[in-house]
Amino acid sequence: MKTLVITGGTDGMGRELARTYVARGDTVVIVGRDAEKAKTVPGAVFVPADLSLISENRRVVERINADFPAVDALVLCARYFRATRHETAEGIESVFALDYLSRFLLSHGLTAPKTVVNVSGPGVPGGRIHWDDLMLTRGYDGMAAQFQAGRANDLLGVAYAARHATDGRRYVLIHPGSVSTGVRGEFDAATAAHVARLKKYGKPVAEGVKPIVARIDAPPTAPLSAFVLHEPADLDDPSFDPTAAERLYDLSLKLLG
């Protein structure tokens, strides 16, 4: 039997993953905001939280470490698209807060997850870190925010693996492909049209989670790996630059106080 923690576990692929492992008899903890949606995953343990807030992530880490100290897989699915810039109550740009900082806090904060599966977009060419403006205060663009979070997660995997290369923990970055799922967010017209096409032509959610299930069930042996669907990605790509990973790690600690 496994113990899994799944963020974004009340919607889309996160919910499908939660249902899959509950049906197997595993212990599944889902983290999300909506208690009513959590009821659609009977048998799961629901931890309510707004993961865009640093304080809420720290509370979730404390709760899970106390109640579920032996986690087999932490699966990071929560995200929210914003066409216009928004700051959290803690003064952090919200896409960076939810799509990256939450994943940073949970990855490094849980006691000893055997495998972290970060559902993101490893190696996306358009991704870059805006080192002089991480909070995107100048000329915000929703896709730029998403691409920055994607690159930040690549670097998170690198920094995490560097710290746990000898203790058996594994960090897996994975892009599941185009999936017909409920992309959450506030969209402009162009992005809304793209989301509509995704829902119409993307793979069914039950099919879309299969690459993720495969990595949970049979984690790679390397401390860090990345996949697009079932195919390994090249970790020699600049997306996984160790120097940039350490720079972002240090900046993240400063942001988190």
C-alpha positions as CSV (number, residue, x, y, z in Angstrom):
1,M,0.0,0.0,0.0
2,K,1.2,3.5,-0.8
3,T,0.6,6.9,0.7
4,L,0.2,9.7,-1.8
5,V,-0.2,13.4,-1.5
6,I,-1.8,15.1,-4.5
7,T,-2.1,18.9,-4.9
8,G,-4.9,20.0,-7.2
9,G,-6.5,16.7,-6.3
10,T,-10.1,18.0,-6.5
11,D,-10.0,18.7,-10.3
12,G,-8.9,17.3,-13.6
13,M,-5.9,15.1,-13.7
14,G,-5.2,15.5,-10.0
15,R,-8.7,14.1,-9.2
16,E,-8.3,11.3,-11.7
17,L,-5.0,10.3,-10.1
18,A,-6.6,10.4,-6.6
19,R,-9.5,8.2,-7.7
20,T,-7.1,5.8,-9.3
21,Y,-5.1,5.2,-6.2
22,V,-8.1,5.3,-3.8
23,A,-9.6,2.5,-5.9
24,R,-6.4,0.5,-5.4
25,G,-6.7,0.8,-1.6
26,D,-3.9,3.3,-1.2
27,T,-4.0,6.2,1.3
28,V,-4.5,9.4,-0.7
29,V,-4.3,12.9,0.7
30,I,-5.7,15.6,-1.6
31,V,-4.9,19.3,-1.1
32,G,-7.3,21.9,-2.6
33,R,-9.6,24.8,-1.9
34,D,-13.1,23.3,-2.5
35,A,-14.6,21.0,0.0
36,E,-17.5,20.2,-2.2
37,K,-15.3,19.1,-5.1
38,A,-13.3,17.0,-2.6
39,K,-16.5,14.9,-2.0
40,T,-16.1,13.7,-5.6
41,V,-13.1,11.6,-4.4
42,P,-14.7,9.5,-1.7
43,G,-12.1,7.7,0.4
44,A,-9.5,10.4,0.1
45,V,-8.3,12.6,3.0
46,F,-9.0,16.2,2.2
47,V,-6.7,19.0,3.4
48,P,-8.2,22.4,2.6
49,A,-5.7,25.1,1.6
50,D,-5.0,28.0,-0.6
51,L,-1.6,26.9,-2.0
52,S,-0.9,30.4,-3.4
53,L,-0.2,31.5,0.1
54,I,3.2,30.7,1.7
55,S,1.6,30.5,5.2
56,E,-0.9,27.9,3.9
57,N,1.8,25.7,2.4
58,R,3.7,25.8,5.7
59,R,0.5,24.7,7.5
60,V,-0.1,21.9,5.0
61,V,3.5,20.7,5.4
62,E,3.1,20.6,9.2
63,R,-0.2,18.7,9.0
64,I,1.1,16.1,6.5
65,N,4.4,15.6,8.3
66,A,2.5,15.0,11.6
67,D,-0.3,12.8,10.2
68,F,1.5,11.1,7.2
69,P,5.3,11.1,7.9
70,A,6.0,8.3,5.3
71,V,4.9,9.6,1.9
72,D,5.6,7.4,-1.1
73,A,4.7,10.0,-3.7
74,L,4.1,13.7,-3.7
75,V,2.3,14.7,-6.9
76,L,2.2,18.3,-7.8
77,C,-0.7,19.3,-10.1
78,A,-2.2,22.5,-8.7
79,R,-2.0,25.5,-11.1
80,Y,-4.1,28.5,-12.1
81,F,-3.8,30.7,-15.2
82,R,-4.1,34.5,-15.0
83,A,-4.3,36.7,-18.0
84,T,-3.9,39.8,-15.9
85,R,-1.3,40.2,-13.1
86,H,-2.5,39.5,-9.6
87,E,-0.7,39.5,-6.2
88,T,-1.5,37.3,-3.3
89,A,-2.3,38.8,0.1
90,E,1.4,38.1,0.9
91,G,2.6,40.3,-2.0
92,I,3.7,37.5,-4.4
93,E,2.7,37.4,-8.1
94,S,0.1,34.7,-8.0
95,V,1.2,32.4,-10.8
96,F,4.7,32.3,-9.4
97,A,3.3,31.7,-5.9
98,L,1.0,28.8,-6.8
99,D,2.8,27.1,-9.8
100,Y,6.3,27.4,-8.3
101,L,6.7,28.5,-4.7
102,S,4.1,26.1,-3.5
103,R,5.9,23.3,-5.2
104,F,9.2,24.4,-3.8
105,L,7.8,24.5,-0.2
106,L,6.1,21.1,-0.5
107,S,9.0,19.4,-2.2
108,H,11.5,20.6,0.3
109,G,9.2,20.7,3.3
110,L,7.8,17.2,3.5
111,T,9.8,14.9,5.7
112,A,11.0,12.4,3.2
113,P,8.8,11.7,0.1
114,K,10.3,8.8,-1.8
115,T,9.3,10.3,-5.1
116,V,8.2,13.8,-6.1
117,V,6.2,13.9,-9.4
118,N,6.0,17.5,-10.7
119,V,3.4,17.8,-13.4
120,S,4.7,20.7,-15.5
121,G,6.4,21.3,-18.9
122,P,10.0,20.3,-18.6
123,G,12.3,21.8,-21.2
124,V,9.7,24.1,-22.8
125,P,11.8,26.4,-25.2
126,G,9.8,29.5,-24.3
127,G,10.5,29.3,-20.6
128,R,12.9,31.7,-18.9
129,I,13.5,33.2,-15.5
130,H,13.1,37.0,-15.4
131,W,16.0,37.4,-12.9
132,D,15.6,41.2,-12.6
133,D,11.8,41.0,-12.2
134,L,10.6,37.7,-10.8
135,M,7.3,39.2,-9.9
136,L,6.7,40.4,-13.5
137,T,5.8,43.9,-12.4
138,R,6.8,45.2,-15.9
139,G,4.7,44.2,-18.9
140,Y,3.0,41.2,-17.4
141,D,1.8,38.5,-19.8
142,G,-0.1,35.4,-18.7
143,M,1.9,33.0,-21.0
144,A,5.2,34.5,-19.9
145,A,4.1,33.9,-16.3
146,Q,3.3,30.3,-17.1
147,F,6.6,29.8,-19.0
148,Q,8.6,31.3,-16.1
149,A,6.9,28.9,-13.6
150,G,7.7,26.0,-15.9
151,R,11.4,26.9,-16.1
152,A,11.4,27.5,-12.4
153,N,10.1,24.0,-11.8
154,D,12.8,22.5,-14.0
155,L,15.4,24.3,-11.8
156,L,13.6,23.2,-8.7
157,G,14.0,19.6,-9.8
158,V,17.8,20.2,-10.3
159,A,18.3,21.8,-6.9
160,Y,16.2,19.2,-5.1
161,A,18.1,16.3,-6.7
162,A,21.4,17.9,-5.9
163,R,20.4,17.9,-2.2
164,H,19.1,14.3,-2.2
165,A,21.3,12.5,-4.7
166,T,22.5,10.0,-2.1
167,D,19.4,9.4,0.1
168,G,17.2,7.5,-2.5
169,R,14.7,10.3,-3.1
170,R,13.7,10.8,-6.8
171,Y,12.4,13.9,-8.5
172,V,10.4,13.5,-11.7
173,L,9.3,16.3,-14.0
174,I,6.6,15.3,-16.5
175,H,4.6,16.8,-19.3
176,P,1.5,14.6,-19.8
177,G,0.7,16.0,-23.3
178,S,-2.5,17.6,-24.4
179,V,-5.3,16.5,-22.1
180,S,-9.0,17.4,-22.2
181,T,-9.2,18.7,-18.6
182,G,-10.6,21.6,-16.7
183,V,-7.9,24.2,-17.0
184,R,-8.5,26.6,-14.2
185,G,-7.9,30.3,-14.6
186,E,-9.0,33.7,-15.8
187,F,-8.4,33.9,-19.5
188,D,-8.2,36.5,-22.2
189,A,-10.0,35.8,-25.5
190,A,-7.0,34.1,-27.2
191,T,-6.2,31.9,-24.2
192,A,-9.8,31.0,-23.8
193,A,-10.0,29.8,-27.4
194,H,-6.8,27.7,-26.8
195,V,-8.4,26.1,-23.7
196,A,-11.6,25.4,-25.6
197,R,-9.6,23.6,-28.3
198,L,-7.7,21.6,-25.7
199,K,-10.9,20.5,-24.1
200,K,-12.3,19.5,-27.5
201,Y,-9.3,17.7,-29.0
202,G,-7.2,16.7,-26.0
203,K,-6.9,13.2,-24.7
204,P,-9.5,12.0,-22.1
205,V,-8.3,12.6,-18.6
206,A,-8.2,8.8,-17.9
207,E,-5.8,8.4,-20.8
208,G,-3.8,11.6,-20.0
209,V,-2.8,10.4,-16.5
210,K,-1.3,7.2,-17.7
211,P,2.3,8.6,-18.1
212,I,2.0,10.0,-14.6
213,V,0.7,6.7,-13.1
214,A,3.6,4.9,-14.8
215,R,6.2,7.2,-13.1
216,I,4.5,6.8,-9.7
217,D,4.3,3.0,-10.0
218,A,7.8,2.6,-11.3
219,P,9.9,5.7,-10.5
220,P,13.2,6.1,-12.3
221,T,16.3,5.2,-10.4
222,A,18.1,8.5,-11.1
223,P,17.7,11.4,-8.6
224,L,16.3,13.6,-11.4
225,S,14.5,12.7,-14.5
226,A,12.1,14.4,-17.0
227,F,9.6,13.1,-19.4
228,V,7.3,14.3,-22.2
229,L,4.6,11.6,-22.1
230,H,6.6,8.4,-21.7
231,E,9.7,9.7,-23.4
232,P,12.7,10.9,-21.4
233,A,13.8,14.5,-21.9
234,D,17.5,15.5,-22.3
235,L,18.8,16.8,-19.0
236,D,21.7,18.4,-20.8
237,D,19.3,21.1,-22.0
238,P,19.9,24.7,-20.6
239,S,16.5,24.3,-18.9
240,F,18.3,22.2,-16.3
241,D,21.4,24.4,-15.7
242,P,22.8,23.7,-12.2
243,T,24.1,27.2,-11.7
244,A,20.7,28.8,-12.5
245,A,19.1,26.2,-10.2
246,E,21.3,27.2,-7.3
247,R,20.7,30.9,-8.0
248,L,16.9,30.4,-8.0
249,Y,17.1,28.2,-4.9
250,D,18.8,31.1,-3.0
251,L,16.3,33.7,-4.4
252,S,13.4,31.5,-3.3
253,L,14.7,31.2,0.2
254,K,14.9,35.0,0.3
255,L,11.4,35.4,-1.0
256,L,10.1,32.9,1.7
257,G,11.8,34.9,4.5
